[in-house]
Amino acid sequence: MSILDWSFVVLLSSALLLFLFAFIFVFNFFRTSRKYKKMKMKRPPKNKKKRRVFLRQRKQLAKKQKNQRTWSVILFLLAGVSLGGGFYSRNYQQNHLQGEDSEALVQSYYLLEDAKIQISNIQAGENPQKSIKNIQEITSRLASYGARKSSPNLKEDGQTLLNRHYTLLREVGVNLNSQTVESLQKEETAASYLKDLEKAHDSQNKVFKRFGVNEGALKKKK
């Protein structure tokens, strides 16, 4: 399990335990309150010694009642914070890319950009043999993303969107991998594959928007 999985389990478990202790304190508070009310309704004994014991016991009950009420409030607040933290952790996990999905999306972002550059280099006649070799390496990696499945921790709409993107990357990778220098030197063929890469880029933007990925930060790292 990931850190977020553990944090959700720990926070939720803590919240349940804190709620349990809070209810125990509330139960004891009402028991003490009944005892205190009964003592308060009674008249203190006339005997000086018994009167002193009676008043001390009543004072202790009042103090105990106050402490139980205070601890009940504190425990309920802590339970609420733990519960809120647990659900926040879960919500964050469902709406943000983690681990392998995050890494795959970042890598594919750079691969798509590199693929466009290599096609442009072939069109310009800049070391086409090296460029086609680079394209084959890039597209092999893009094609491998088709075997991936998004994390089941993501919300269903996020999983669907990400899996479609992985499928599109595979299709682009497989189709472009079979091309040669001669075919990509043709204006029409190159334009067709650049258009496919642009579709993958549009799909990528939808994924970025859904999961709040900062594309500007990726451009700076490039």
C-alpha positions as CSV (number, residue, x, y, z in Angstrom):
1,M,0.0,0.0,0.0
2,S,1.1,3.6,-0.7
3,I,1.6,6.3,2.0
4,L,-1.8,7.7,1.1
5,D,-3.4,4.3,1.6
6,W,-1.8,3.9,5.0
7,S,-2.7,7.5,6.0
8,F,-6.3,6.9,5.1
9,V,-6.5,3.7,7.1
10,V,-4.6,5.1,10.1
11,L,-6.7,8.4,10.2
12,L,-10.0,6.5,9.7
13,S,-9.1,4.0,12.4
14,S,-8.0,6.8,14.8
15,A,-11.3,8.6,14.2
16,L,-13.3,5.5,15.0
17,L,-11.3,4.9,18.2
18,L,-11.6,8.6,19.2
19,F,-15.4,8.6,18.6
20,L,-15.6,5.4,20.8
21,F,-13.7,7.0,23.7
22,A,-15.7,10.2,23.2
23,F,-19.0,8.3,23.6
24,I,-17.7,6.5,26.7
25,F,-16.9,9.9,28.2
26,V,-20.3,11.2,27.3
27,F,-21.9,8.1,28.9
28,N,-19.9,8.6,32.1
29,F,-20.7,12.3,32.0
30,F,-24.4,11.6,32.1
31,R,-23.9,9.1,34.9
32,T,-21.9,11.5,36.9
33,S,-24.5,14.3,36.2
34,R,-27.3,12.1,37.6
35,K,-25.3,11.4,40.8
36,Y,-24.4,15.1,41.1
37,K,-28.0,16.2,40.8
38,K,-29.1,13.7,43.4
39,M,-26.4,15.0,45.8
40,K,-27.3,18.6,45.0
41,M,-31.0,17.9,45.9
42,K,-30.0,16.5,49.3
43,R,-29.4,18.7,52.2
44,P,-25.9,18.5,53.7
45,P,-25.8,16.6,57.0
46,K,-25.9,18.8,60.2
47,N,-23.0,16.8,61.6
48,K,-19.9,18.9,61.0
49,K,-17.6,16.0,60.0
50,K,-20.3,14.3,57.8
51,R,-21.1,17.7,56.3
52,R,-17.5,18.2,55.3
53,V,-17.3,14.8,53.7
54,F,-20.6,15.4,51.8
55,L,-19.5,18.7,50.4
56,R,-16.1,17.3,49.4
57,Q,-17.8,14.5,47.5
58,R,-20.2,16.9,45.8
59,K,-17.3,19.1,44.8
60,Q,-15.4,16.1,43.4
61,L,-18.4,15.0,41.4
62,A,-18.8,18.5,40.0
63,K,-15.1,18.5,39.0
64,K,-15.4,15.0,37.6
65,Q,-18.4,16.1,35.6
66,K,-16.6,19.1,34.2
67,N,-13.5,17.0,33.2
68,Q,-15.7,14.4,31.5
69,R,-17.5,17.1,29.5
70,T,-14.2,18.7,28.5
71,W,-12.6,15.4,27.4
72,S,-15.8,14.5,25.5
73,V,-15.5,17.8,23.5
74,I,-11.8,17.3,22.9
75,L,-12.2,13.7,21.7
76,F,-15.1,14.6,19.4
77,L,-13.0,17.4,17.9
78,L,-9.9,15.2,17.5
79,A,-12.2,12.5,15.9
80,G,-13.6,15.0,13.6
81,V,-10.2,16.2,12.5
82,S,-9.0,12.6,12.0
83,L,-12.1,11.8,10.0
84,G,-11.7,14.9,7.9
85,G,-8.0,14.2,7.3
86,G,-8.8,10.6,6.3
87,F,-11.4,11.7,3.7
88,Y,-9.2,14.5,2.5
89,S,-6.4,11.9,2.0
90,R,-8.8,9.7,0.1
91,N,-10.1,12.5,-2.0
92,Y,-6.6,13.6,-2.9
93,Q,-5.7,10.0,-3.8
94,Q,-8.7,9.7,-6.1
95,N,-8.1,13.0,-7.9
96,H,-4.3,13.1,-8.2
97,L,-1.8,10.9,-10.1
98,Q,0.5,8.9,-7.9
99,G,3.5,6.7,-8.4
100,E,3.7,4.9,-11.7
101,D,0.8,6.8,-13.4
102,S,2.5,10.1,-12.6
103,E,5.8,8.9,-13.9
104,A,4.3,7.4,-17.1
105,L,2.4,10.7,-17.8
106,V,5.6,12.8,-17.3
107,Q,7.7,10.5,-19.5
108,S,5.1,10.3,-22.3
109,Y,4.9,14.1,-22.3
110,Y,8.6,14.4,-23.2
111,L,8.4,11.5,-25.6
112,L,5.6,13.1,-27.6
113,E,7.5,16.4,-27.8
114,D,10.7,14.5,-28.9
115,A,8.8,12.6,-31.5
116,K,7.6,15.8,-33.1
117,I,11.2,17.2,-33.1
118,Q,12.5,14.0,-34.8
119,I,9.9,14.1,-37.6
120,S,10.7,17.8,-38.2
121,N,14.4,16.9,-38.3
122,I,13.8,14.2,-41.0
123,Q,11.7,16.7,-43.0
124,A,14.6,19.2,-42.8
125,G,17.1,16.5,-43.7
126,E,19.0,16.9,-40.5
127,N,20.8,13.5,-39.9
128,P,17.6,11.5,-40.8
129,Q,19.2,8.1,-40.0
130,K,19.8,9.2,-36.4
131,S,16.3,10.7,-36.2
132,I,14.6,7.6,-37.4
133,K,16.5,5.5,-34.9
134,N,15.4,8.0,-32.2
135,I,11.8,7.7,-33.4
136,Q,11.9,3.9,-33.1
137,E,13.1,4.1,-29.5
138,I,10.6,6.8,-28.6
139,T,7.7,4.9,-30.3
140,S,8.6,1.6,-28.6
141,R,8.3,3.3,-25.3
142,L,5.0,5.0,-26.2
143,A,3.6,1.6,-27.4
144,S,4.5,0.0,-24.1
145,Y,2.1,2.3,-22.3
146,G,-0.8,0.5,-23.9
147,A,-0.3,-2.4,-21.6
148,R,-0.7,-0.2,-18.6
149,K,-3.9,0.2,-16.5
150,S,-4.5,3.2,-14.4
151,S,-4.5,3.0,-10.6
152,P,-7.8,1.5,-9.2
153,N,-7.6,4.2,-6.4
154,L,-8.5,6.9,-8.9
155,K,-12.2,7.9,-9.5
156,E,-13.9,6.0,-12.3
157,D,-14.0,9.0,-14.7
158,G,-10.3,9.5,-14.1
159,Q,-9.4,5.9,-14.7
160,T,-11.4,5.9,-17.9
161,L,-9.7,9.1,-19.2
162,L,-6.2,7.9,-18.3
163,N,-6.8,4.4,-19.8
164,R,-8.0,6.0,-23.1
165,H,-4.8,8.1,-23.1
166,Y,-2.6,5.0,-22.6
167,T,-4.5,3.3,-25.5
168,L,-3.9,6.4,-27.7
169,L,-0.2,6.4,-26.9
170,R,0.1,2.8,-27.9
171,E,-1.7,3.4,-31.2
172,V,0.5,6.4,-32.0
173,G,3.6,4.4,-31.0
174,V,2.8,1.3,-33.0
175,N,1.8,3.2,-36.2
176,L,4.8,5.6,-36.1
177,N,7.3,2.8,-35.3
178,S,6.8,1.1,-38.6
179,Q,7.7,4.2,-40.6
180,T,11.0,4.8,-42.5
181,V,13.1,7.8,-43.4
182,E,11.7,7.7,-46.9
183,S,8.0,7.7,-45.8
184,L,8.5,10.5,-43.3
185,Q,10.3,12.6,-45.8
186,K,7.0,12.7,-47.7
187,E,5.1,15.9,-46.7
188,E,1.7,14.2,-46.5
189,T,2.9,11.2,-44.4
190,A,4.8,13.5,-42.0
191,A,1.8,15.8,-41.6
192,S,-0.5,12.8,-40.9
193,Y,1.7,11.6,-38.0
194,L,2.2,15.1,-36.6
195,K,-1.5,15.3,-36.5
196,D,-1.7,12.0,-34.6
197,L,0.9,13.3,-32.2
198,E,-1.2,16.5,-31.8
199,K,-4.3,14.3,-30.9
200,A,-2.2,12.6,-28.3
201,H,-1.2,16.0,-27.0
202,D,-4.8,17.1,-26.8
203,S,-5.6,13.9,-24.9
204,Q,-2.7,14.6,-22.6
205,N,-4.0,18.1,-21.9
206,K,-7.4,16.6,-20.8
207,V,-5.5,14.3,-18.4
208,F,-3.5,17.3,-17.1
209,K,-6.6,19.3,-16.5
210,R,-8.5,16.4,-14.8
211,F,-5.6,15.7,-12.4
212,G,-4.3,19.2,-11.9
213,V,-0.9,18.6,-13.5
214,N,1.2,21.8,-14.1
215,E,2.4,21.6,-17.7
216,G,4.4,24.8,-17.2
217,A,6.5,23.1,-14.6
218,L,7.2,20.2,-17.0
219,K,8.3,22.7,-19.7
220,K,10.8,24.3,-17.3
221,K,12.3,21.0,-16.5
222,K,12.8,20.0,-20.1
